[in-house]
Amino acid sequence: MSTLLGYRRAAQGIDPPYDHADYVSTHKRAPRHAPIRIAHTLSEITGPRLGAELVGPGDADLTRFAGGEALGERIIVTGRVLDEDGRPVRGALIELWQANSSGRYAHDIDQHEAPLDPHFSGVGRVATSADGAYRFATIKPAAYPWKNHHNAWRPAHIHFSLFGPGFATRLITQMYFPGDPLLKLDPIYHSVPDPAARERLVCAFDIETTVPERALGYRFDIVLRGRDATPMEA
Amino acid sequence: MKRPLTPSQTIGPFFHRALLHEGWNDLAARGAAGERVVIEGRVLDGDGVPVSDAMIETWQANAAGSYDHPEDRQERDGQEKPLESDFHGFGRTATSTDGSFGLRTIKPGPVRPVPGGGDATQAPHINLSVFARGLLKRLVTRIYFPDEPLNEADPLLSMLPTSRRATLIARAVRGGAAERVLHFDIVLQGDNETVFLDV
């Protein structure tokens, strides 16, 4: 007989609800039935192992694209990916995407009347090191309008996609910037019920990460679910 | 030291260039063993309107029921459920403007018993995540296979009311010598709402 360790459940208030009144797109997309809680099996404990083999040269530097330098404020974003017990999540792929310094995505469906930058794709990849650390260079994204309500603007943000060790630890989230006045008005940011959990989505300016004459530095740590303390019999 | 979790946020509508890659919707492209299946379906919202900006991810065992992951090593040690170098079990695609998606894969084998759940083997299934604008966190469900005798005793299917169980079982559309085509709609809300799982 062997044992399997499941993953811990998120405490109340950390993850957003599916139906969030102030975010209009949730209204027709949120299920009416509560999701059915299941004990973790091999199906949830295992998961795809995507890592450094998917990261090509230059993938962690979004400041250059198609032979030229992107416009805007260069920044470095760095941090560690850990589990709830502080263990590093090693060799994990992080996929990134963001708007450019004018608030425009290089994407067909983005019709915001702000200029595209031929030297900025807004797409990046990086893998964590043995101590869970990652680092990439990019351009600070700008805010952009959206149609959720009158005069609605998304605060500047970078999308992060991560797997962690199992299907149960999959996470897609957004990183915001400190001091952004739009944060207090943003229904997506405010969908996280617990204010302390919400603030964990905001990176911190870091002078140690800042590269002299080159780029401001920000730190953003990501914490994925940890393992249950008690093994289940299998 | 206990560290607090990072919350989920929506994938939004602009993920395609960052997350979609050629071939990630064809898990059976290389020489994996097993029955070829094509899963076709649509993602629909509470008004029955196609969801044209969803990302679908799948995770499954190979034809022998083995996940390509170090924690599924028990079977491998005995060589009863060998891994294959040409099958890793992960798929990713997005819906089109009409809400449709498609994946080619192989039918997985049965997955070993649920921990603490007695000795019931899990019927062959594909684990599936849906991400979309308007979903602040992913939705998780499973695709089970039609005409599968193990469905009867599957621990998850058995705990669902009959009326909702059918939402997790793909419908056979057409068969063929080379591959079988199955249909699996994902209804986010309303009548025939798909059963979603809190994992």
Interface residues (C-beta under 8 A of the other chain):
Chain A: S2 T3 L4 G6 A10 A11 I14 D15 P16 P17 Y18 H20 Y23 S25 T26 H27 K28 R29 A30 P31 R32 H33 A34 P35 I36 R37 I38 A39 H40 T41 L42 S43 E44 I45 T46 G47 P48 R49 L50 L82 D83 E84 D85 G86 E95 L96 W97 A99 Y105 A106 H107 I109 D110 S121 G122 V123 G124 H159 S161 G166 F167 A168 R170 L171 I172 T173 Q174 I188 Y189 S191 V192 A196 A197 R198 R200 L201 D221 I222 V223 L224 R225 M232 E233 A234
Chain B: M1 K2 R3 P4 L5 T6 P7 S8 Q9 T10 I11 G12 P13 F14 F15 H16 R17 A18 L19 D45 G46 D47 V49 V51 D53 E57 W59 A61 Y67 D68 H69 E71 D72 Q74 H88 G89 F90 V111 R112 P113 V114 P115 G116 G117 Q122 H125 N127 S129 F131 A132 R133 G134 L135 L136 K137 R138 L139 V140 R142 L156 M159 L160 R164 L188 Q189 G190 E193 T194 V195 F196 L197 D198 V199
